[in-house]
Amino acid sequence: MRLLIIGTLNGQLTAATKIAVDRGAGVTHATDIAQALAVLRTKGADLIMIDVGLDIRDLVEKLAAEHMHVPVAACGVSNDARAAVAAIHAGAKEYLPLPPDPELIAAVLAAVTHDERELIFRDEATANVVKLATQIAGSEASILITGESGTGKEMLARYVHKKSPRAKKAFISVNCAAIPENLLESELFGHEKGSFTGAIARRIGKFEEANGGTLLLDEISEMDARLQAKLLRALQERVIDRVGGSKPVPVDIRIIATSNRNLAEEVKKGNFREDLLYRLNVVNLKIPPLRERPADILELAEHFSRRYAEANSLPVRPISAAARAELKAAKWPGNVRELENTIHRAVLLAAGTEIDVDSIRMPDGSRLAEARGPAEQAAMIADQMTQGLVGRTVASVERELILDTLKHCLGNRTHAANILGISIRTLRNKLNEYMAEGHEVPSPTSGVSSSAA
């Protein structure tokens, strides 16, 4: 975890730094935005904490102009509500009051790095995968992690990194499917000043940011053929070429790739290079779908019920026998991600002393296991939702979804945007609209309804 702190934080810089370091973060300081941008171009960062007195909008705009995707948290004195609102409007994802609270900073660091997500398993099938991952973690071999969407591929990659000799170095993750094709090359390999429109300065890419550590290439099957060739060279020769660069740059990294597709089939279709597959697939960690590791279902369900009860300041309730049977019978086409969302909803809906079967069933009360497959289940859920939406405007449905999600996330903009699948900028613009219309919006720090966001 790499934290960049900008400004003096009203004299709280030392305290904030110590808290972050104690939580395992590597901290870099910058006195102003210009120096911060120089640091980001050469070292990168996973999170920025900036003094609320600095020009946050200017920082956010400059990050966007250089295609730097780093979350920004503003910091200021705890009673400065206007400054907090202005910071969120300017583009900050969070506002952290000072003096710094260790648990609050730890929560923000965990939200960015996902370090709070430990491996939870009991099934022998999962144990075998984890055993192999532990066995090969100490090697330098490239690893291909495969499995259906939602099975926990990135979590396993982070586990391998933590168990490896590179654990104290950076773990950098790049979602190859989420970055536009014309930007992915620069994101991975960096670029030189003037190499293309908007390249206003030299910037290192993810390969150089991960130097000495681990680079995760998530959903690598989505990478186009030209970049596959460049990646192959980087794997073979351990050097990369920045876009517009004139000389190779050596890198020392371990590559872990993930895919929810059968790459051997993609090779046959001509969509993926066979030689690259050989380079990546030195060791294959195949995570079975949740339906094939039934002993994990209840273990994970108990874990999620505790987590979301604590997150929402609710009592931890046991899962009833009937609900446990229902969970075990479900097919879980969305795997662990779907189970997590189901338990999160159940924690919020449960009214008695237990999480009962009605809390975990779908919105119309139908059983989780009634659908025979992912397509049928998706169609059934869509039909249920449509019946409840008839007669309403799109804007009202969208507003309810956004505000309900934000409430469930206790006002945390970052988490809500991730769940909704939208950018933090889009979420912020929507919230501004709702406040202007007079709707109550949860505050960014407490989750309590307020007219200030």
N, C-alpha and C positions, 0 to 999 in steps of 0.2 A: 504494500500500500504506500503510494507516494503522495504526500501532502505538500502543497505549496501555500504558504501563508504570505499574504500581501499586506504591507502596512504595519503599524505598531500595535493595533488592536487596543488603543487607549491604555497602554502600559501592561496589558495582559498577555503580551506575546510569550513571555517566558513560561507562564503557567499553561497556556494552551499548547505550547510545544511539548512540555513535559508530559501532559496528559496523552497527547498523540503518540509520542515515542513509547510511553509505557504500554500503549495498546498495540505496539508493533509497527507503527508507521515510520517511514523515512521522511524527514521534514526538511524542506528547503525554504529559505526566506527571500523575499523580494521587497524592496522599499517602495516601489511604485509599479504602475501597470507596464511601462516600457521594459523595466527589468524583468518583470514576470513573464512577458511574452518571449524575451530572450531565453529565459529558463525553459519555457515550454517547448521552444523550437529545438533546443539541444538536449533536454533531459526528459521532457514530458511530465505528466502528473495525472493522478487518478482523481484528485479532489483539490479545489481551490477554496481557501478561507480568506476573505478579504475584509479589511476594515470598512465599515459601512460609510465612513466619511470620504472614501475615495469614489471615483466615478465608475460605478458598477456597470451602468449602461454602456459606457465606452469600452470597458473590458469585454462585456458580452458580445458587443458588435464586432470587436476586433477578433475575438475567438471564432465567431461565425464566418468572418471574412477569410480567415485562414483555415477554415474547415477543421478547427480543433474542438473536439467533443469532450469537454471536461466540465463536470458539474461545479457550480459556484454556490458557496454558502457565505452569506454576509454575516458579519459579527459586529455587535454594538452594545451599548449599555442597556441593561434589561428593561428599563422603563421608557425607552425611546420608541413608542409605538409608531409614530409617524415615519421614523427612519426605517423601521421594519417593513411597513407597507411600501414605502418608496423603493426599497431594495428588491422586494418581490416583483413590483411593477417593472423595475429596471432589468429583470431577467435572472435574479438569484433564485435558486431552487429552494433554499431554506434560509431562515434567519436564526442565528444562534445568539442568545443573550449573554452578556458578560456581567460579572466574572464567569469564566468557563465552568460548566458543570461536567464532571468526568463522565457520568452516565450518558448525558446528552451527546457529547462529542463521540463517545464510544458507539452510540446508536447510529450516528451519521456515518462514521467510518465503516461500520458493519453493513449498513445499507448500500454503500458504494462497492465494497469488496466482496459482499456475500459471505464473509468469514463466519457469520453466525450460523451458517447452514452446514452442520456436521453431517457425516454419513450416518443414517439411521437404517438399520437392517436387522433381520433375524433369519430370513430364509436362507437355506443352504445354497441356492442358486446364486444369490447376491454375494454370499460369503465367499464363494469360489472366485467370483470376479474380483472382489476386494483383495483376496489372497494373492491372486496373480498380479494385481496392480501394485501391491506392496512389494512383491518379489522383484519386479522389474523397475521400481521407482528409482533405485540407486544407479541404474545404468544410464547411458547416453542415448539409448535407442529411441527412434521416433515411434510414436504410438498413434494408432487409429482407434478411436472409440466410436462404436456404432450402437444403434438402438433407435427405437421409435421416439417420436417427439414427446418430451415430458418425462423421460425415464431417468434423467439426472446425469447426462453426459458431461456437462460443464463441472458439476460438483465432483465427479470422479477425476476429472482433469486437475482440479485444484488439489484434490487429495494426493494425487501422484506428485505434484509439485511440492507439497508440504513434506512429503516423505523422501524427497530427493536431496542430494547435496546442494542443489540450487535454491533451497527453500528460503534463504535469507535474501535472495535476489528477486527481481521483479517477476510477477506473473501477469502477462499482458494477454487480453482476450480480444479477438477481432471477429465480429459476425460478418462473414463474407456475403451473406444473403441480405443484410440490412444496409450495406453501403453501396451506392450507385457504382456501376461498373467503371465509369470514367474517373471516379475518385479513389477506387480501391487500390490502384497501383501506388498512388502517392501516399495513401494511408499506410500501406505496408512498407514501402521502400523509401519514403521521404522524397524530397525534391530540392532542387537548387533554385535560388532566386532567379526569377524571370523565365523559368522553364515552361510556364504556361500562364494564361491570363489569371490573375489573382495570386500568383506566387510572388508575394512581395518581399519574401525573405527565405533564406535556407531553412528547411525544417527536416528534422529526422523523422523517420517512420517507425512503425511498431517493431520492426526487426531490431533497430538500434535501441529503442526504448527497452526491449527485452534482453539486451546484451547481458550475458552472464546468468540469465534466468530462463524462463519458459514462455514460449509463444503458443497460444491456443488459437487455431484457425477453425472457428465454429462454422458448421455447414459448408465445408470446403467444396462439396459437389456443385455449389453455385458459382464457383470461380470460372471465368472464361478461359478458353484455351491458351490465349497469348500470355496471360498471367500465370497459368499453370507451368508454362515453359520457363518463365523467369523464376518461379518458386523452385522448380526442379534444380536449376543452377545454384540457387542459394543453398539448397540442401546438400548438393554434391560438393560444392567448393567452399561453402561457408563464407561466401562474400555476396554482397548485394550491390546493385547500382541504383543510386537515387535517380529520379526522373530528371533528365537534363544534366546529369553528372558526367564527368569525364574520367573518373577513376573508380575502381571498385573499393567497397568499404568492407573490411573483415567484420564478421559477427560471430559471437560464441553463444549459441542458444540451443535449447531443446525444443523440438516441434511436437505438439500434440494436435491432432486434427479430429474433428467429429463429423459425423454424417448420419442422417436418418434415412438415407438411400442406400441401396446395394451398389457400391462403387464398381464391383465386377460387372454388373449389368450395365452401368453407365459407360464402362470401357467398351463393351460390346456395341453399344449404341453410338459410339464415337464422341461421347460428351466428356469423357475424362481420359487423361493420358495414362496408359498402362505403366510406363516407366515411373511416373510420379506415384502411382498407387503402390508399386513395389517399394519405393523409398519411404513412403509414409507408413505402410502396413508392416513394419518390422515386427511389431507386436499388436495384435488386435484384442481389444477389450470389448466384448459384446455384452451390453446390458440387456437382460431379458425384460420383456414388458411386465407390468405389474401383475397382470392376470396369470402370469407363469411363475410368480413368486408370492403365493398367497400368505405365507407367514409374515411377509413385510407389511401387509395391508394394515393389520391391527396395530403393529408396532409404530408405523408412521401415523396412523390415525390418532393414537394416544399422544404422540409427540406434537402433532399439529394442534390438538385440542388444548394442550398445556400452553403452547406458544401464543395462540390467539386469545385465549382467556387472559393471559398476563398482559398482552398488548392492548386489550380493550378494557382492562381493569374489571374483569368479570371473574366470578368464582370458577375454579377448575372443577368441572363435573365429569364423573365417570361416564363411559359410553355404555348404554344399556345392552343387555344380551340380544334383544331383537335387532337393535341397530348394528351390533357387531356382526350378526348373521347377514344382515342386508349388505353391509360393506364387503363381506367376504364373497357374496354371491354376485356382486357387480362385475362387469367386464372391463371397466376402466379404459376406454379407448384413448383418453387423454393422459393415462398413466398417473405418475405421482403428482403432476401439476393439477390434474382434475381432482384427485383425492384431496389435495391441499385446499383447493377452492371449496370443495364440498364440506370439509370439516370447518373451514373458516365460516361459511354460511351457517352451519349447524350450531357453532358456538354462539353466534349472534342471535339465532332464532330460539334456542332451547330456553324453556321457561321453568321447568321443574328442577328436581335435584339431579337429574341425569340428562344426557344427550339422548333423546329418544328417537325411535325410528322415523317419526314424522318430521323431525328436524333435518334428517339427512336425505329425505326423499326429494324428488324434483318438485318445482314450484306447484304443480297440480296435484301433488301427493302420490304420483305414480312411482313404482319401484325403480331403483337404479338399474336393476338387472333386466328390465323388461325389453329393452332394445337389443336386437341380436347382433348388431355390429355398429361401427363408428358412424357409417352413413345413415343408418336407420335411426340411431339415437339422436344424431344431429338434426335430422328431419323432424323427429318427435318434439325435441326441445324448441325448435323454431316454430312449430305449429302452436305449441303451448304459449309461447311468448307473443305470437301474432294475435291470438285470441284476446289477450289482455291489452293490446295496443290499439285495437280498432276504435276510431273516433277521436284519437288524440293526434296532435301535430308532432312532426318530427322534432321540432325545437324543444317541445315540452318533455318528450321522452329522453332526448339527449341531456337536457338539464337535470332531470331526475337521476339518470344514470351517473352523471359526473358528480353531482352533489352527494349521492348515496355512497359512491365509491370513496370520495374524499372523507366522508364521516367515518366510514369503516377503517380508513387509514389514519384516523385521528388527526386529520388535517395535513398529513405529510404529502406534499406536492409530488415529490420524487416517486414515492411508492404508488400513489394514485395514477400518475401518468404511465408508469410501467404496466399496471394492471389494465388500464384503459387502452394501451397500445398507441398512445399519442405522444407528441413531443411536449416537454415542459412548457415551451413557448405557447403552443396551442392551448394547453390547459390554463395557463395564466390569462390568456386573452379571453377565454370563455368565462373565467371567474370574474374578470373585470366587467364583462357584459352583465353577468347576473347581479353583481353588486349595484351597477348603475340602474338596473331594473327594480332594485329594492329587495332582492332575495338574500337570505342569510347564507353566508359562506363560512365554513369552519376556518378558524385561524390557523396559520402555519405551524404554530408551536404547541397548542393545547388540544386541538380537535373540538373545541367548544364553539358552538355557533356564534358568529360575530359578524358585524358589518365591515370589519377590516380584514383584508387578506394580504 
